Amino acid sequence: MTSEGDALAAVMRRVRAVRDYTDADVPDEALDEILSVARWTGSAQNRQPWRFVVVRSRETLEALAGLAPTARHIGRAPVAIAIVMPGERAVLDAFDEGRVTERILVAATALSLASGMGWVPQEARAEASRLLGLPEGHLLRTVVAIGHASHAAAAPRSRPGTARLPLDELVHRERWRGP
Ligand SMILES: Cc1cc2nc3c(=O)[nH]c(=O)nc-3n(C[C@H](O)[C@H](O)[C@H](O)COP(=O)(O)O)c2cc1C
């Protein structure tokens, strides 16, 4: 690989969910860089269906966190990006939303920021949409918190290399092997 490729691969390997942050802010310049990387994400038919709501207000972050039981960390982050989808084509929306979310996580990591996506459960989406003033019919399912990892959150949660299945369990060559 080129040195640029090595650097990118190293960033990709560092992307982990971080759920606790210091009080340090994320400057607008860093956020704009992340959003401009997200802008270049490919989408089905180049629809670019996503819109981003940047949330910095502590009150709104905490309210969002209150609606998302598995994503309380949003309430502790200095900033979050809510990913808004049109909500018209379920499968394509989900695919495109996943792609753009991952780009945001990678871009944040490349800027040495910590990030963690959060899932807004189905039953809370209408309320979360109201909170952000979304037009009727749009889908708000993913919110990405961005900040600086707290000391505790920066510590490894598992032994190096063990948080993922080994490659030989994931990869089949030429033909599916085993049952
Ligand atoms: C569809 C989807 C929903 C997720 N929802 C949440 C969530 O609600 N809260 C959270 O903290 N992490 C959430 N995550 C992040 C995963 O929990 C995390 O990526 C996974 O546990 C692996 O951990 P790592 O990214 O630190 O390696 C979600 C990831 C995906 C793909």
The ligand as a MOL file (V3000), in Angstrom:
LIG
                    3D

  0  0  0     0  0            999 V3000
M  V30 BEGIN CTAB
M  V30 COUNTS 31 33 0 0 0
M  V30 BEGIN ATOM
M  V30 1 C -27.3170 -0.1370 13.2490 0
M  V30 2 C -26.4470 0.2170 14.4230 0
M  V30 3 C -27.0310 0.7420 15.5660 0
M  V30 4 C -26.2220 1.0950 16.6650 0
M  V30 5 N -26.8090 1.6500 17.7450 0
M  V30 6 C -26.0530 2.0420 18.7730 0
M  V30 7 C -26.6500 2.6770 19.8970 0
M  V30 8 O -27.8470 2.9030 19.9790 0
M  V30 9 N -25.8280 3.0440 20.9100 0
M  V30 10 C -24.4820 2.8210 20.8820 0
M  V30 11 O -23.8090 3.1890 21.8290 0
M  V30 12 N -23.8870 2.2270 19.8240 0
M  V30 13 C -24.6450 1.8320 18.7720 0
M  V30 14 N -24.0500 1.2500 17.6820 0
M  V30 15 C -22.5770 1.0500 17.6730 0
M  V30 16 C -22.2390 -0.4140 17.9350 0
M  V30 17 O -22.7360 -0.8080 19.1920 0
M  V30 18 C -20.7030 -0.5950 17.8880 0
M  V30 19 O -20.2170 -0.1770 16.6480 0
M  V30 20 C -20.3520 -2.0480 18.1200 0
M  V30 21 O -20.7060 -2.4370 19.4200 0
M  V30 22 C -18.8670 -2.3220 17.9520 0
M  V30 23 O -18.1360 -1.5180 18.8220 0
M  V30 24 P -16.9370 -0.6220 18.2650 0
M  V30 25 O -17.5310 0.2210 17.1450 0
M  V30 26 O -16.4670 0.1730 19.4210 0
M  V30 27 O -15.9050 -1.5590 17.7650 0
M  V30 28 C -24.8230 0.8870 16.6030 0
M  V30 29 C -24.2630 0.3670 15.4440 0
M  V30 30 C -25.0550 0.0480 14.3740 0
M  V30 31 C -24.4020 -0.4800 13.1100 0
M  V30 END ATOM
M  V30 BEGIN BOND
M  V30 1 1 1 2
M  V30 2 1 2 3
M  V30 3 2 2 30
M  V30 4 2 3 4
M  V30 5 1 4 5
M  V30 6 1 4 28
M  V30 7 2 5 6
M  V30 8 1 6 7
M  V30 9 1 6 13
M  V30 10 2 7 8
M  V30 11 1 7 9
M  V30 12 1 9 10
M  V30 13 2 10 11
M  V30 14 1 10 12
M  V30 15 2 12 13
M  V30 16 1 13 14
M  V30 17 1 14 15
M  V30 18 1 14 28
M  V30 19 1 15 16
M  V30 20 1 16 17
M  V30 21 1 16 18
M  V30 22 1 18 19
M  V30 23 1 18 20
M  V30 24 1 20 21
M  V30 25 1 20 22
M  V30 26 1 22 23
M  V30 27 1 23 24
M  V30 28 2 24 25
M  V30 29 1 24 26
M  V30 30 1 24 27
M  V30 31 2 28 29
M  V30 32 1 29 30
M  V30 33 1 30 31
M  V30 END BOND
M  V30 END CTAB
M  END
